[in-house]
Amino acid sequence: MMNLERLEKLFNTFNSYTDSGEGINRIAYTSMETSAKHSLMRLCMSKNMTVRMDEIGNVIARKEGKNPLLPAIAIGSHLDSVYNGGKYDGLAGVIAGIEVVTMLEEENILLEHPLEIISFACEESSRFGVSTIGSKVMTGSINANELRRLKDANQISFERAIEIQNLSLENLELAHRWPEEFKAFIELHIEQGPVLDYEGLDIGVVQAIAAPIRFEVNLYGQAAHSGTTPMHYRKDALVGASELILNLESLALKESVYGTVATVGVQNVKPGGMNIVPGEVFMLVDIRGIDMDSRKRVVDGLYDSIELLKKRRNLEIQVEKISEEKSVLMDSTIIDKLASVCEKLEYKHIKLSSGAGHDAMYMSKLTPTGMVFVPSHLGISHNPAEHTTMEQIWKVINVLKNCVIMIDREEIK
């Protein structure tokens, strides 16, 4: 049963957990994010679900089916946000799980399989520079030593940050889950891109998720007086960085036919004076795509450009790979089930790929995994202007509910 008022109330409740600033600021391992998790746990307990928080801070709520020994069907996403983020990113997928449980109760449908809602910890990379930490821990894709090396912009270590929230890296392996525990996992998420909105579509059925490879690049030239240093004597790190960025753009444009993209999202210049030739530049580079060969060509081109710049502009340039992921295909059976539900309900849909990373990437290591997108107005996300209507969200939740029922009753090959 469609209840848009109830749905909107859930969004308003969870979005009340935000620190000051524009938009939503529910950053991973802060008091606001922890409060939102506790609110989720209380809500799920009120629906007679068993609830726990694991060692890394993932919230797992379980509604038993007729046969509690069967593997669970899981729905999930994340509660944490980027800085100055929007109201729907991640949260829509968690609320979708709550709504599916509620709708099944209203329709007196008891599944054979248990149904789980999972809210993954620290999906966003905003604080520690590494994304999808909760799902990585759950699937054994990252270890405690790797996490101990992480620090935020205030030099607070990852370990200290979670300790403040009464979590610990000790016994992290207890958060691992195993393939036999799941029958399937589906994540609902806003598209964060313009395709569905521009094409007037209701739903996106995700076929694949692009994978990022990320680099820290430091360029070192020579800071000098801007008025007394002739142009041909300069070692301008910012000019070198600018040329590198344009070269990277050119490389990505050549590979755009394969869906590969490249972005320099952070750049810091030192000393940072109007009358000083820049001596140092720090940059963060994000290159991502579905086609790994295409992505590799851009990465190789980045390294080639750096070598040329070092010689031609007499700069020292250091490159460090921060992280590297592989693109992931969603399960073909779940893709077909989602598409068939859309057709049955006469919802306009398309099959597409996700340019953003999601927890579904890692859950696919454990179990057949699917993903559905809700339209994003003008494709805007990671922004206070992020918007999706309740009607749009409800349609995709309805697809999710019907697909869960199908998965409960049918085999996944």
ZIFEN-V130756 format. One record per run of one state. SS is the DSSP state (helix for helix, strand for strand, loop for the rest). FROM is the first residue (numbers start at 1). LEN is the number of residues. If there is no record, write none. Layout:
BEGIN
[[SS FROM LEN] [SS FROM LEN]]
END
This chain:
BEGIN
[[loop 1 3] [helix 4 12] [loop 16 8] [strand 24 1] [loop 25 6] [helix 31 16] [loop 47 3] [strand 50 4] [loop 54 5] [strand 59 5] [loop 64 8] [strand 72 7] [loop 79 6] [strand 85 1] [loop 86 5] [helix 91 16] [loop 107 8] [strand 115 6] [loop 121 12] [helix 133 6] [loop 139 5] [helix 144 5] [loop 149 2] [strand 151 1] [loop 152 5] [strand 157 1] [helix 158 7] [loop 165 7] [helix 172 4] [loop 176 3] [helix 179 3] [strand 182 9] [loop 191 4] [helix 195 5] [loop 200 3] [strand 203 7] [loop 210 1] [strand 211 10] [loop 221 3] [strand 224 2] [loop 226 5] [helix 231 3] [loop 234 3] [helix 237 22] [loop 259 2] [strand 261 10] [loop 271 5] [strand 276 2] [loop 278 2] [strand 280 10] [loop 290 2] [helix 292 21] [loop 313 3] [strand 316 9] [loop 325 3] [strand 328 2] [loop 330 2] [helix 332 13] [loop 345 4] [strand 349 6] [loop 355 5] [helix 360 4] [loop 364 5] [strand 369 6] [loop 375 2] [helix 377 3] [loop 380 10] [helix 390 20] [loop 410 4]]
END
